[in-house]
Amino acid sequence: MEAEKNKEPYKAVVQGGSGEIEEKKSRFIANVSPVQTEEEAFAFIEAMRKKYWDARHNCYAYVLGEKAQVMRFSDDGEPSGTAGKPILEVLLGMDVRDAVIVVTRYFGGTLLGTGGLVRAYTQAAQAGMTASRVCTMRYGTQYKITTDYNGIGKIQYIMGLRKIMIEEPSYTDIVSLKATVPYEDVGALLKEITEATAGKAQIEKVGSLYYMAD
């Protein structure tokens, strides 16, 4: 239980999107994708390079792991620190993990300067994230609960109050179900179920995992 308390919520991209801004006739096109590995990130980056083969720059950043264990970025020919790092800062600032952003630039003929580039790449990355679907990932413990028909109504009521989804309900001579419980709620929930069913409900831990909370 103590180890589980180190598992903090984070945000992840569920569905990528794209956004575009224009700055002094330069076009900045951001494309976002969920990724689980560096191989997936590189594959998406290469796909964007092929799609926008005629663009001057395809800058990117990605973050992997619930604690941002892996972070990479590239300015792809732009002045150092003006493209990849600002894109990365958008991901980190939103607390987003397991995502890659590629911002493609079509040069419009006017130099933007260091500050102008940082603002443009930041705004483009933000536009791409706005067009994407992001959810909160929480760490929890999955339980299998078995009870009789007298206890199921009480358990459903408790789950409903805590907004915990009941999974895989099975109704035979007894009732069984699964539920993924946020780690901070585990102790109180198990106590409530035990008291409500007078200790008749059987509660078995199945495993621990991150799950989509919204």
N, C-alpha and C positions, 0 to 999 in steps of 0.2 A: 504493500500500500504506500509506503514511503517513496519508493521509486516512482510510482505512478504520479505522485504529487509534483514531479518535475516536468510533467507533460502539460505544457501550456497550450491554449487554443491558438490557432493561426488561420490565415485565410488562404484559400486556393482558388485557382481559376477552374471553373467547371466547364465553361464554354468560351473559347476565344472570340475576339472580335477585331475590328479594324477601325481606325480613325485617321483623319487627315487634317493638317493645318497648312496654311500658306504664309510665308514670311518673306517679303520683298521678292516676290515671284518665285522663290524656292518652295517646292512642295515637299512636305514631310509626311510620309505615310507610315503609320504604325500598325503592325499586325501582332496579335497576341495569341499564344497557344498554351494549353496545359501540357506539361511534360513531367515524366517521372525519372528520367535518366539523362545523362549527358549525351548519349547517343540519340535520343529523341530530340533533344535541343538542337544538336548539330544538324540533324535531318531537316528540321523545320527551317533553320537558318539557311541551309543550302537550297531548300525549296523556294524561299523568298528571293535568294540571289538569282535563281533561274527565272523566276517570275518577273523580276525587275532587273533583267540582265543589262538594260541600257542605262541604269541609274548610276550616278557617280559614287554613292556611298550606301552601304547596307550595314548600319551599326546595330549592335544588339547588346542585350544583357539577359542573364537568367539566374534564377535562384532555385536550389533544390534542397529538400529536406526540411522537416518541421522546425529545426533550429538554424536554418540557412547554412547547412554544413558545406554546401558548394555554391560559390558565387563566381561568375565569369562575366566579362564584358569586353567589347571591342569598339574602338573609335573608327575602324575601317578607313583610315586615311584622313579623317578630320583631325584638327589640332588636338593634342593630348589633353584628355579630361573634359572635352566639350560635348561628347556624344554618349559613349558607352556608360560612363560613370553617372551622368544625369538620368539615363534610362534605369540603371540599377537603383538609384536613389528613389525613383518612383515606386518600384517594387518593394523596397525595404520600408519606405515611408508608409505604404499601405498595409504593411505586415503580410505581404503576399509571398507564398512559397510555391514551389513546383510549377513555375511558369517561365516563359521566355517571351521577350518583346524584341521584335526587329523593326527598326525605324529606317525607312528608305528615303534618301534625299535626291530629288531632282534639282540640280543647281539652276537658279534663275538668273544668274549673271551678276548679282550684287553680293559682295562679301558682307557677312553679317557680324564679323568680329567674334571674339571669344564669348562675351556675355550674351550676344544675340544667338549664338549657336546653342549655348547651354539652355537658354529659355525655350528655343524652338524645339529642341529634342525633348526637353521636359514636358512641354505642352502637348507634343505629339504622342508621347508615351501615355500621358494622362488621358488623352482622347481615346487611345486604343483600349485602355483599361475601363473607361466609362462605357465603351461599347461591348465589353465582355461581361460574362456572368461570374460573379465571385461569391463563394460561400464560406462560412466559418467551419473549420474542422476542429472538433473537440476530441479529447482523449477520454475513453470510457471503458467500462468492463461489461462484457456480454454475459448474461445469465440465462439459464433455462429454469423456468419455474413450473412446478407441477402442483396442482391443487385439486380439491373437489369442487362440485358445482356450488356449494355454499360459499366458498372462498373467492371464486373468480370475480364476482361483482365487486367485492371489496378491493381486490387487487386492481381491477380496471379503474375504480374510482381514484385510488392512490396514484396510479400511473397518469391518469388524466390531470390531476392537480399539478403534477410535476412536469406535465407535457412530455412524457416519455412514450415513445411509440411502441406498441405491442407488435411483435413480429412472429410469424409462423404459428398462429394459434391452432391448436388441435383439440377437437372435442370428441372423446370416446367415453369410456366409463369414468375417466378422469379428464381434467383439462390441463394442457401444457402450452407453454408459450415461451418466447424468447424476448429479451429486452436489453438494449444497450444503455447503460446508466453512466452519466458523467461521473468521473472519479470522485468529485467533491460531494456527490449526493449518495454515494454507495452506502455509507454507514447508516444514515438516517432512513433511507428507503428500505433497507433490509430489516431494520428494526420495526418500521411501520407495518411491513407485510407480516412479519412474525407475530406482532401483537394483534393485528386485525384478524389473522387466521388461527389465533391461539396456538401457534407453533406447528400447525398441520401442513403448511405449504413447504414443499421441498425446494430448496434453492441451490442450484449447482452452477459454479463458475465455468464458463465455456472458454473465455479468453479475453484479452485486452487489445484495443485497436483504436485508431483514429476513425471518426465517422463524420458524415456530413450533418451539421446541426441545423442548417437553414438553407 
